[in-house]
Each structure stands twice: as C-alpha cells, then as structure tokens.
Amino acid sequence: MKTPPKPPFKLALAVLLMDGPPRSAEELLEALRPLYGAEKICALRTVASGLLNLKALGIVRPAEAGDRWELTRSGRERVLRAI
C-alpha cells in the first residue's frame, strides 16, 4: 500500500501558520516531525531558511512576539489557493 505524497516543505510550513497563534521555528519543526520524521529536510536550519524564503515572497512576516512568525493576509490567500 502506497503512502500519500508529502506536501512541499515550504507549503507545509505555511499551512501550520494558517490557524492559531504565531509560532517559532522550533515549534514549527516539532509540528513537522510527525510528517517528515528523520528526513534531512526536517532540521531547524531548513525551517529557518524556509521561513526566510517565504518572507521574501511576502507569505510570512515576523510577528510582534519576538522570534515568532505569522502569515500575511496575501500569504493566507496564496496558501488557501495552493491547498
């Protein structure tokens, strides 16, 4: 039996920010572990890099609460179209 394909890593990051409070890179990493497990991509450095890439695209922004991230309004719309 085949397992369903995993979503692209950056999309998975953005989806985690859809609902709830802003999250830190560490919190996002822990939330991604059940999906990506021990894969090389599931590392704090990759999460931090992915967040910076999503920021450059205008999808996420740093939240007022220090080291946390949140979706922008246009980012939310783009994520909804992608899922």
GUMAR-634787 format. One record per atom (N, C-alpha, C, O): x, y, z; atom name; residue in one letter. Coordinates in nm, 3 decimals. Layout:
BEGIN
- xx	yy	zz	atomo	residuo
- X	Y	Z	CA	A
...
// end
This chain:
BEGIN
- xx	yy	zz	atomo	residuo
- 0.084	-0.117	0.000	N	M
- 0.000	0.000	0.000	CA	M
- 0.089	0.125	0.000	C	M
- 0.179	0.138	0.084	O	M
- 0.065	0.214	-0.093	N	K
- 0.144	0.336	-0.104	CA	K
- 0.099	0.439	-0.002	C	K
- -0.019	0.452	0.030	O	K
- 0.197	0.512	0.049	N	T
- 0.164	0.623	0.138	CA	T
- 0.139	0.747	0.052	C	T
- 0.201	0.764	-0.053	O	T
- 0.049	0.834	0.097	N	P
- 0.023	0.955	0.018	CA	P
- 0.147	1.043	0.014	C	P
- 0.227	1.042	0.107	O	P
- 0.164	1.119	-0.093	N	P
- 0.282	1.206	-0.102	CA	P
- 0.275	1.317	0.003	C	P
- 0.167	1.362	0.041	O	P
- 0.391	1.357	0.048	N	K
- 0.400	1.467	0.145	CA	K
- 0.390	1.599	0.071	C	K
- 0.433	1.611	-0.044	O	K
- 0.333	1.699	0.137	N	P
- 0.327	1.831	0.072	CA	P
- 0.467	1.890	0.063	C	P
- 0.556	1.852	0.139	O	P
- 0.488	1.982	-0.030	N	P
- 0.616	2.052	-0.034	CA	P
- 0.646	2.115	0.103	C	P
- 0.555	2.162	0.171	O	P
- 0.772	2.113	0.142	N	F
- 0.812	2.154	0.276	CA	F
- 0.767	2.296	0.309	C	F
- 0.713	2.319	0.417	O	F
- 0.788	2.390	0.220	N	K
- 0.752	2.530	0.250	CA	K
- 0.600	2.547	0.257	C	K
- 0.551	2.629	0.335	O	K
- 0.528	2.471	0.178	N	L
- 0.382	2.476	0.189	CA	L
- 0.338	2.420	0.324	C	L
- 0.247	2.475	0.387	O	L
- 0.401	2.314	0.368	N	A
- 0.368	2.257	0.499	CA	A
- 0.395	2.360	0.609	C	A
- 0.316	2.371	0.703	O	A
- 0.504	2.434	0.599	N	L
- 0.534	2.540	0.696	CA	L
- 0.421	2.643	0.699	C	L
- 0.372	2.680	0.806	O	L
- 0.383	2.689	0.582	N	A
- 0.280	2.793	0.573	CA	A
- 0.146	2.742	0.624	C	A
- 0.074	2.817	0.691	O	A
- 0.111	2.619	0.594	N	V
- -0.017	2.563	0.640	CA	V
- -0.021	2.559	0.793	C	V
- -0.125	2.585	0.853	O	V
- 0.092	2.528	0.856	N	L
- 0.096	2.527	1.002	CA	L
- 0.069	2.663	1.063	C	L
- 0.028	2.673	1.178	O	L
- 0.091	2.768	0.987	N	L
- 0.066	2.904	1.036	CA	L
- -0.075	2.954	1.005	C	L
- -0.110	3.066	1.041	O	L
- -0.155	2.872	0.938	N	M
- -0.289	2.914	0.898	CA	M
- -0.378	2.946	1.018	C	M
- -0.446	3.049	1.020	O	M
- -0.378	2.859	1.117	N	D
- -0.466	2.877	1.231	CA	D
- -0.384	2.882	1.359	C	D
- -0.281	2.815	1.371	O	D
- -0.429	2.958	1.451	N	G
- -0.361	2.964	1.579	CA	G
- -0.265	3.080	1.588	C	G
- -0.255	3.163	1.497	O	G
- -0.194	3.085	1.698	N	P
- -0.103	3.196	1.722	CA	P
- 0.024	3.184	1.639	C	P
- 0.052	3.077	1.585	O	P
- 0.100	3.291	1.628	N	P
- 0.230	3.283	1.560	CA	P
- 0.317	3.178	1.628	C	P
- 0.305	3.153	1.748	O	P
- 0.407	3.117	1.549	N	R
- 0.493	3.010	1.602	CA	R
- 0.639	3.040	1.574	C	R
- 0.674	3.109	1.478	O	R
- 0.724	2.986	1.659	N	S
- 0.868	2.997	1.640	CA	S
- 0.914	2.887	1.544	C	S
- 0.840	2.792	1.516	O	S
- 1.035	2.901	1.494	N	A
- 1.092	2.798	1.406	CA	A
- 1.099	2.664	1.479	C	A
- 1.075	2.559	1.419	O	A
- 1.133	2.667	1.607	N	E
- 1.141	2.543	1.685	CA	E
- 1.005	2.476	1.697	C	E
- 0.996	2.354	1.687	O	E
- 0.900	2.554	1.719	N	E
- 0.764	2.498	1.729	CA	E
- 0.720	2.440	1.595	C	E
- 0.656	2.335	1.591	O	E
- 0.754	2.507	1.487	N	L
- 0.719	2.457	1.354	CA	L
- 0.792	2.326	1.326	C	L
- 0.734	2.232	1.271	O	L
- 0.919	2.320	1.364	N	L
- 0.996	2.197	1.345	CA	L
- 0.930	2.081	1.418	C	L
- 0.915	1.973	1.361	O	L
- 0.892	2.101	1.542	N	E
- 0.828	1.993	1.619	CA	E
- 0.695	1.951	1.556	C	E
- 0.661	1.833	1.558	O	E
- 0.622	2.045	1.501	N	A
- 0.495	2.013	1.435	CA	A
- 0.517	1.937	1.305	C	A
- 0.430	1.859	1.263	O	A
- 0.631	1.957	1.240	N	L
- 0.661	1.889	1.113	CA	L
- 0.719	1.749	1.133	C	L
- 0.715	1.667	1.041	O	L
- 0.772	1.721	1.250	N	R
- 0.837	1.591	1.274	CA	R
- 0.749	1.470	1.245	C	R
- 0.797	1.374	1.185	O	R
- 0.621	1.471	1.284	N	P
- 0.538	1.353	1.252	CA	P
- 0.526	1.326	1.101	C	P
- 0.513	1.211	1.059	O	P
- 0.530	1.431	1.021	N	L
- 0.516	1.417	0.877	CA	L
- 0.648	1.382	0.808	C	L
- 0.652	1.296	0.721	O	L
- 0.755	1.450	0.847	N	Y
- 0.883	1.433	0.779	CA	Y
- 0.983	1.348	0.856	C	Y
- 1.085	1.306	0.801	O	Y
- 0.955	1.322	0.984	N	G
- 1.038	1.233	1.064	CA	G
- 1.185	1.268	1.064	C	G
- 1.224	1.381	1.090	O	G
- 1.266	1.167	1.033	N	A
- 1.412	1.182	1.038	CA	A
- 1.470	1.226	0.904	C	A
- 1.592	1.220	0.885	O	A
- 1.386	1.269	0.810	N	E
- 1.439	1.313	0.682	CA	E
- 1.532	1.433	0.701	C	E
- 1.513	1.513	0.792	O	E
- 1.630	1.444	0.616	N	K
- 1.729	1.551	0.626	CA	K
- 1.665	1.689	0.623	C	K
- 1.714	1.782	0.686	O	K
- 1.557	1.702	0.550	N	I
- 1.490	1.832	0.536	CA	I
- 1.429	1.879	0.667	C	I
- 1.407	1.998	0.686	O	I
- 1.402	1.786	0.757	N	C
- 1.337	1.820	0.884	CA	C
- 1.444	1.858	0.987	C	C
- 1.476	1.781	1.077	O	C
- 1.498	1.979	0.972	N	A
- 1.601	2.031	1.060	CA	A
- 1.573	2.179	1.086	C	A
- 1.512	2.246	1.003	O	A
- 1.618	2.228	1.198	N	L
- 1.593	2.367	1.235	CA	L
- 1.650	2.463	1.131	C	L
- 1.588	2.565	1.099	O	L
- 1.766	2.432	1.079	N	R
- 1.828	2.518	0.977	CA	R
- 1.739	2.528	0.852	C	R
- 1.727	2.635	0.793	O	R
- 1.679	2.417	0.813	N	T
- 1.593	2.415	0.695	CA	T
- 1.463	2.492	0.721	C	T
- 1.414	2.562	0.633	O	T
- 1.409	2.478	0.841	N	V
- 1.287	2.553	0.876	CA	V
- 1.316	2.702	0.874	C	V
- 1.240	2.780	0.817	O	V
- 1.427	2.743	0.936	N	A
- 1.463	2.885	0.939	CA	A
- 1.485	2.939	0.798	C	A
- 1.441	3.050	0.767	O	A
- 1.551	2.863	0.714	N	S
- 1.574	2.904	0.575	CA	S
- 1.441	2.913	0.499	C	S
- 1.420	3.006	0.422	O	S
- 1.354	2.815	0.521	N	G
- 1.224	2.817	0.455	CA	G
- 1.142	2.938	0.495	C	G
- 1.075	2.999	0.411	O	G
- 1.147	2.974	0.623	N	L
- 1.075	3.093	0.669	CA	L
- 1.129	3.220	0.605	C	L
- 1.052	3.309	0.568	O	L
- 1.261	3.228	0.591	N	L
- 1.319	3.346	0.526	CA	L
- 1.280	3.352	0.378	C	L
- 1.256	3.460	0.325	O	L
- 1.273	3.237	0.313	N	N
- 1.229	3.233	0.173	CA	N
- 1.083	3.276	0.161	C	N
- 1.047	3.353	0.072	O	N
- 0.999	3.226	0.252	N	L
- 0.858	3.265	0.250	CA	L
- 0.841	3.413	0.282	C	L
- 0.750	3.478	0.230	O	L
- 0.927	3.467	0.368	N	K
- 0.924	3.610	0.398	CA	K
- 0.958	3.691	0.273	C	K
- 0.894	3.792	0.245	O	K
- 1.059	3.648	0.199	N	A
- 1.099	3.719	0.077	CA	A
- 0.986	3.719	-0.026	C	A
- 0.977	3.811	-0.107	O	A
- 0.901	3.618	-0.022	N	L
- 0.788	3.610	-0.114	CA	L
- 0.664	3.683	-0.062	C	L
- 0.563	3.691	-0.131	O	L
- 0.674	3.738	0.060	N	G
- 0.561	3.810	0.117	CA	G
- 0.454	3.720	0.176	C	G
- 0.341	3.765	0.197	O	G
- 0.487	3.594	0.204	N	I
- 0.388	3.500	0.255	CA	I
- 0.385	3.501	0.408	C	I
- 0.277	3.489	0.467	O	I
- 0.500	3.515	0.471	N	V
- 0.506	3.523	0.617	CA	V
- 0.579	3.651	0.657	C	V
- 0.646	3.715	0.575	O	V
- 0.564	3.686	0.783	N	R
- 0.636	3.801	0.839	CA	R
- 0.666	3.769	0.985	C	R
- 0.598	3.688	1.047	O	R
- 0.768	3.834	1.038	N	P
- 0.794	3.817	1.181	CA	P
- 0.677	3.875	1.260	C	P
- 0.627	3.983	1.229	O	P
- 0.634	3.803	1.361	N	A
- 0.526	3.852	1.446	CA	A
- 0.583	3.951	1.548	C	A
- 0.704	3.957	1.569	O	A
- 0.496	4.026	1.609	N	E
- 0.540	4.121	1.709	CA	E
- 0.598	4.050	1.831	C	E
- 0.674	4.110	1.908	O	E
- 0.562	3.924	1.848	N	A
- 0.606	3.847	1.965	CA	A
- 0.744	3.785	1.943	C	A
- 0.759	3.663	1.944	O	A
- 0.844	3.868	1.922	N	G
- 0.983	3.821	1.917	CA	G
- 1.018	3.731	1.801	C	G
- 1.011	3.772	1.685	O	G
- 1.057	3.608	1.831	N	D
- 1.110	3.517	1.730	CA	D
- 1.001	3.431	1.665	C	D
- 1.030	3.320	1.620	O	D
- 0.881	3.479	1.660	N	R
- 0.769	3.401	1.604	CA	R
- 0.732	3.454	1.466	C	R
- 0.765	3.567	1.429	O	R
- 0.663	3.370	1.391	N	W
- 0.624	3.401	1.253	CA	W
- 0.475	3.388	1.238	C	W
- 0.410	3.309	1.307	O	W
- 0.419	3.467	1.143	N	E
- 0.277	3.460	1.111	CA	E
- 0.259	3.481	0.961	C	E
- 0.345	3.537	0.894	O	E
- 0.144	3.437	0.912	N	L
- 0.113	3.457	0.770	CA	L
- 0.071	3.602	0.747	C	L
- 0.011	3.664	0.835	O	L
- 0.101	3.653	0.631	N	T
- 0.047	3.782	0.589	CA	T
- -0.092	3.757	0.533	C	T
- -0.129	3.643	0.508	O	T
- -0.168	3.861	0.513	N	R
- -0.302	3.845	0.454	CA	R
- -0.292	3.784	0.314	C	R
- -0.365	3.691	0.281	O	R
- -0.202	3.837	0.233	N	S
- -0.187	3.782	0.098	CA	S
- -0.127	3.642	0.103	C	S
- -0.158	3.558	0.018	O	S
- -0.042	3.616	0.202	N	G
- 0.013	3.483	0.219	CA	G
- -0.096	3.381	0.248	C	G
- -0.094	3.270	0.195	O	G
- -0.190	3.419	0.334	N	R
- -0.303	3.329	0.366	CA	R
- -0.382	3.296	0.240	C	R
- -0.420	3.181	0.218	O	R
- -0.407	3.397	0.157	N	E
- -0.481	3.375	0.033	CA	E
- -0.404	3.281	-0.060	C	E
- -0.463	3.192	-0.122	O	E
- -0.274	3.300	-0.069	N	R
- -0.192	3.216	-0.157	CA	R
- -0.188	3.072	-0.107	C	R
- -0.192	2.979	-0.186	O	R
- -0.180	3.054	0.024	N	V
- -0.179	2.919	0.081	CA	V
- -0.313	2.851	0.057	C	V
- -0.316	2.733	0.020	O	V
- -0.422	2.922	0.076	N	L
- -0.553	2.865	0.052	CA	L
- -0.570	2.819	-0.093	C	L
- -0.632	2.716	-0.119	O	L
- -0.515	2.895	-0.185	N	R
- -0.522	2.854	-0.326	CA	R
- -0.438	2.730	-0.353	C	R
- -0.470	2.651	-0.442	O	R
- -0.330	2.714	-0.278	N	A
- -0.236	2.604	-0.302	CA	A
- -0.280	2.471	-0.240	C	A
- -0.237	2.364	-0.282	O	A
- -0.367	2.479	-0.140	N	I
- -0.408	2.352	-0.075	CA	I
- -0.541	2.303	-0.123	C	I
- -0.589	2.199	-0.079	O	I
// end
